Each structure stands twice: as structure tokens, then as C-alpha cells.
């Protein structure tokens, strides 16, 4: 008897024209490291009395479909997740193409995502998937990945694929070694680690339906937060925190002129951190920053992906 293995698992993604309706064609296989995307339906224990000490049968509760997908930050496939988080980009150029994603869109595209376990076989199609959060970390070494948190409308499980014959984009990964952080146009030094989290603040529309699914998920107030941990070498960031003035932080990765990813938080505010002396080792400071809408440009953040993909 065949048993499912993660090594053989596959994932295919397509953007929907009608939220909750999985398209028949247009799927792309996407690389991923792990996923918790799934559907669950809990049971509610019976509260009835007068039937003896043994409880009566439980009843089914509403269906919840959501989860995380851990994906590589790469040159081409990352654009699919940026489109899910920010909306369709503005694409310019010939070779290479420059795809510019901006925060603040009132509507977000929905996706159909199929996870496949061909040994069983089990093909689970999640329709109406909307990106609630996209986050990643920067460090000196290790694998560079992003985590997309999704909210789905529902799940359909079949013994055969519903994604047809998906196409695929080239996989060329960025590494931590290719990354850099700048503050107001100048390199930000002594950074130990950094985190970036963009959230769409999705509001689940939990209407009464016979299938127990949600009606959809609407974007609420967006939020861009993060953390920067630095070796305490100067008072630049401390002074900014005390003054309450914003700065521009740019997180960038590059593999050459035709392959780069730049994420700009246009107005970042820093809290005043506690500076501790834990012992004889080097002293570090942690800033849990928050971003807001800037005066110019009039948005919170911009993501620019440069590659050879014609469009997303």
C-alpha cells in the first residue's frame, strides 16, 4: 500500500476570475518548503441532559480552511505571492521586466491552490484563497524563505487532479548573502537580524450557508511591522526613536542586473528600546518597528521584482 511522503507532494496555483470558483486551466506549479494549508471541521459535544451519564453523539461545527505556505524567496515564483499579497503589479520594461507592487489596494485577487499527494492519491483543491499575511526574516546565513498565511473559502478533495497540466516558472533562489538593508539611502550597519511582516487584516465573511463555508475574506486595515536587531555601535536609531521621526528602510536582494527584489518601507517609526547590559559580551538593541503611509509616495510600501517574466 502506498503511503504519502512530503518529498512527492506538489502544489499548483492559479488566480481566480470569480472568487471561490477554481479555474479549469492556467495553473502553475510552485516550489514550497512546507504547508499547513488545510480544512478542518470540529465537533461540538452534546449539552443535553436527561439521557443518562453517557453523552449523546456530537454534531458538526462550521468548516475552517486556512494555513501557511513556506516558499523560497526567488527571482520568478515570488511574484505570484506578491500579487496575492498586494494585488496585480505594474509591469514595465522589455528585458528584463520590472514588476512594481504597491500597498493600499482595495481589492485582492483570490487563488485556487491544489496540494497533491499522488501516492494515496489525494488532490485537495482550496478555492477562494486570499493572502492574509506575508512575512520573512533576514539573517547572515541559512535558507531565505517567506511565509504566506492564507484564508480559503473551502476544500474539495478528489482522486485525480483538477489543475490540468500546470506550467512552471524557473527557480533561481536568492540567498541571505545577496541581501542588504539601507536606511534613508545609506547602508544600515551592525544588523544581526531583521524581520518583515505585511498583513492585510482580512475580515472573514462568516455567513450562514448549507455547506458551512465562509462567504469570503475582505481586506481590512493593512499593517507593516518588523524587527531589527543591531549591535549597539552608535545612537542613530536611538535618536530617531526619541525624536519620533520616520525613516525609509529598504530590504534588497540582487543576483545581477536581470534578477533582483527590493522591498521599501517608506515611513518607518522606531520605538525607544531598553538597552541592557547582559554580561561581558557585545551589547545589542532590538527595535520592533512599525510602518505607516508616507507623504511621498502616498503609500506604505513598495515591492519591486526584476526578472524575465512577461506578466503576473
C-alpha positions in Angstrom: 0.0 0.0 0.0 1.4 3.4 -1.0 2.0 5.9 1.8 2.2 9.7 1.3 5.5 11.4 1.5 6.3 15.1 1.6 9.1 14.6 -0.9 6.5 13.7 -3.6 4.0 16.4 -2.7 3.1 19.0 -5.3 1.4 22.3 -5.3 -0.3 24.1 -8.2 -1.7 27.7 -8.1 -3.9 29.7 -10.3 -5.6 33.1 -9.9 -9.4 33.1 -10.0 -11.7 35.3 -12.1 -14.6 34.5 -9.7 -13.7 34.2 -6.0 -14.4 30.7 -4.8 -14.5 29.2 -8.3 -11.4 27.3 -9.2 -10.4 27.8 -12.9 -10.0 24.8 -15.2 -6.7 26.0 -16.7 -3.9 28.4 -16.1 -2.2 26.7 -13.1 1.5 26.9 -12.3 3.4 24.5 -10.1 5.0 26.4 -7.3 8.0 25.4 -5.1 7.4 25.2 -1.4 9.2 24.0 1.7 6.1 23.2 3.8 2.5 23.9 4.2 -0.3 23.8 6.8 -3.0 24.7 4.4 -6.0 22.5 5.1 -9.6 22.3 6.0 -11.0 21.2 9.4 -14.4 20.8 10.9 -14.5 20.3 14.7 -17.2 18.5 16.6 -19.4 20.1 19.2 -20.2 17.9 22.3 -23.8 17.4 23.1 -25.1 19.6 26.0 -28.4 17.7 26.5 -29.3 16.3 29.9 -31.7 13.6 31.0 -30.2 10.9 28.7 -28.0 9.2 31.2 -24.3 9.7 32.1 -23.1 8.7 28.6 -23.2 11.7 26.2 -25.2 11.8 23.0 -23.5 12.0 19.6 -21.7 15.3 18.8 -22.7 17.5 15.9 -20.5 19.0 13.2 -19.4 22.7 13.5 -18.5 25.1 10.7 -15.7 24.4 8.3 -12.5 26.3 8.5 -10.0 26.3 5.7 -6.7 28.2 6.1 -3.0 27.7 6.8 0.6 28.8 6.0 2.8 28.1 3.0 6.5 28.4 3.3 8.0 29.4 0.0 11.5 30.3 -1.3 12.3 34.0 -2.0 13.3 33.6 -5.6 13.5 35.6 -8.8 10.3 34.5 -10.5 7.9 32.5 -8.4 7.9 35.1 -5.6 5.9 37.4 -7.9 2.9 35.1 -7.5 2.9 35.5 -3.8 3.5 39.3 -4.1 0.5 39.5 -6.4 -1.6 37.6 -3.8 -0.5 40.0 -1.0 -0.6 43.3 -2.8 -2.6 42.9 -6.0 -1.6 42.9 -9.6 1.7 44.8 -10.4 2.5 47.5 -12.8 4.9 45.9 -15.3 7.4 47.9 -17.4 10.5 47.3 -19.5 11.4 44.8 -22.1 14.3 42.7 -20.9 14.4 42.5 -18.0 10.8 43.2 -16.8 10.2 45.3 -13.8 7.1 44.4 -11.7 6.1 47.0 -9.2 3.7 46.0 -6.4 2.1 48.6 -4.1 0.3 48.5 -0.8 -3.1 50.1 -0.4 -5.2 48.2 -3.0 -8.9 48.0 -2.0 -9.3 44.5 -3.6 -7.1 41.5 -3.6 -7.0 38.6 -6.1 -8.2 35.2 -4.9 -6.4 32.0 -5.8 -7.1 28.3 -6.3 -4.4 26.1 -4.8 -4.2 22.4 -5.2 -2.0 20.3 -3.0 -1.3 16.8 -4.4 -0.3 13.6 -2.7 -0.2 11.3 -5.7 0.7 8.1 -3.8 -2.7 7.9 -2.0 -4.0 9.5 -4.3 -5.3 12.7 -2.8 -5.7 16.0 -4.6 -7.1 18.8 -2.4 -8.3 21.9 -4.1 -8.6 25.0 -2.0 -10.7 27.7 -3.7 -11.1 31.3 -2.7 -7.7 31.6 -1.2 -6.7 35.1 -0.1 -3.4 36.2 1.3 -3.7 37.5 4.9 0.0 37.9 5.7 3.4 37.7 4.0 6.5 37.6 6.2 10.2 36.8 6.0 13.4 37.1 8.0 16.9 38.2 7.1 20.0 36.7 8.7 23.7 36.2 8.0 23.3 32.6 6.8 20.7 29.9 6.2 17.9 29.5 3.7 15.9 32.5 2.7 12.2 31.8 2.8 8.9 33.6 3.1 5.7 32.5 4.8 2.3 33.3 3.2 -0.7 33.0 5.6 -3.8 32.2 3.6 -7.5 32.1 4.3 -9.5 29.9 2.0 -13.2 29.5 1.3 -13.3 25.7 1.2 -11.7 22.4 0.2 -12.6 19.8 -2.4 -10.8 16.5 -2.3 -10.6 14.2 -5.3 -8.6 11.2 -6.5 -7.5 13.0 -9.7 -6.0 16.4 -10.3 -8.2 19.3 -11.2 -5.3 21.5 -12.2 -4.8 20.0 -15.7 -1.2 20.3 -16.9 0.4 23.1 -15.0 3.3 25.2 -16.3 6.2 26.3 -14.2 8.5 29.3 -13.7 12.2 29.0 -13.4 13.6 28.5 -9.9 16.5 30.8 -9.0 16.7 31.5 -5.3 18.1 34.5 -3.5 20.3 33.8 -0.5 20.9 35.8 2.7 24.4 36.6 1.2 22.7 38.5 -1.6 20.7 40.8 0.8 21.3 44.3 2.1 19.5 46.8 4.2 19.6 50.6 3.7 18.2 53.4 5.8 17.4 56.7 4.0 19.7 55.6 1.2 22.7 54.6 3.3 23.7 51.1 4.4 22.4 50.2 7.8 25.3 48.6 9.6 25.7 46.3 12.6 22.4 44.4 11.8 22.3 41.0 13.4 18.8 40.0 12.0 15.7 41.5 10.6 12.0 40.6 10.2 9.3 42.0 7.9 5.6 41.2 8.2 3.0 42.6 5.9 -0.6 42.0 6.9 -3.9 42.6 5.0 -6.0 42.3 8.1 -8.5 40.0 6.4 -12.1 40.0 7.7 -13.8 36.6 7.2 -17.4 36.9 6.0 -19.0 34.2 8.1 -22.5 34.0 6.6 -25.0 31.2 7.1 -24.5 28.6 4.3 -25.6 25.0 3.9 -22.0 23.9 3.2 -20.6 25.5 6.3 -18.0 27.6 4.4 -17.3 31.3 4.7 -18.6 33.7 2.0 -15.1 35.1 1.5 -12.5 37.3 3.2 -12.3 41.1 2.7 -9.1 43.1 3.3 -9.2 45.4 6.3 -6.6 47.9 7.6 -3.1 46.8 6.3 -0.2 46.7 8.7 3.6 46.6 8.1 5.7 45.7 11.1 9.0 44.2 11.7 12.1 43.9 13.9 15.7 44.9 13.5 18.3 43.6 15.9 21.5 45.5 15.8 24.8 45.6 17.7 24.9 48.8 19.7 27.6 50.9 18.0 26.0 54.4 17.6 23.0 56.3 18.6 21.5 56.9 15.2 18.4 54.7 15.7 18.0 55.7 19.3 17.9 59.3 18.3 15.3 58.7 15.7 13.2 56.7 18.2 13.4 59.6 20.7 12.6 62.2 18.0 9.7 60.2 16.7 10.6 60.9 13.1 10.2 58.3 10.3 12.9 56.8 8.1 12.9 54.8 4.9 14.1 51.2 5.2 14.9 49.2 2.0 15.4 45.4 2.1 17.1 44.3 -1.1 18.5 41.2 -2.8 20.3 41.0 -6.1 21.7 38.4 -8.4 22.7 40.8 -11.1 21.0 43.4 -13.3 18.3 41.0 -14.5 17.3 39.5 -11.2 16.6 41.5 -8.0 14.0 42.0 -5.3 13.6 45.3 -3.5 11.1 45.9 -0.7 10.8 49.5 0.5 9.0 50.6 3.7 8.6 54.3 3.1 7.9 55.6 6.6 9.2 53.5 9.4 8.8 54.6 13.0 11.0 53.1 15.7 10.2 52.6 19.4 12.6 53.5 22.1 14.1 50.2 23.2 15.6 49.1 26.5 19.4 48.9 26.3 20.5 46.1 28.6 24.0 45.0 29.6 23.6 41.2 30.0 27.3 40.5 30.6 30.7 40.9 29.1 29.6 40.2 25.5 28.6 42.7 22.9 25.5 44.8 23.6 22.6 44.6 21.2 19.4 46.6 20.8 16.1 45.4 19.3 13.7 47.8 17.5 10.2 46.5 16.9 9.3 49.0 14.2 6.0 50.0 12.6 5.4 51.5 9.2 2.8 54.0 8.1 1.6 55.7 4.9 4.3 58.1 3.8 3.7 61.6 2.5 5.6 60.9 -0.7 5.0 58.4 -2.2 1.5 58.3 -0.7 1.6 54.6 0.3 3.2 52.5 3.0 5.4 50.1 1.0 6.5 49.1 -2.5 7.9 45.8 -3.7 9.9 45.7 -7.0 10.7 42.4 -8.6 13.0 42.4 -11.6 13.1 39.2 -13.8 12.2 38.0 -17.3 8.6 37.0 -16.6 6.3 38.8 -19.1 3.4 39.3 -16.6 1.8 38.0 -13.5 
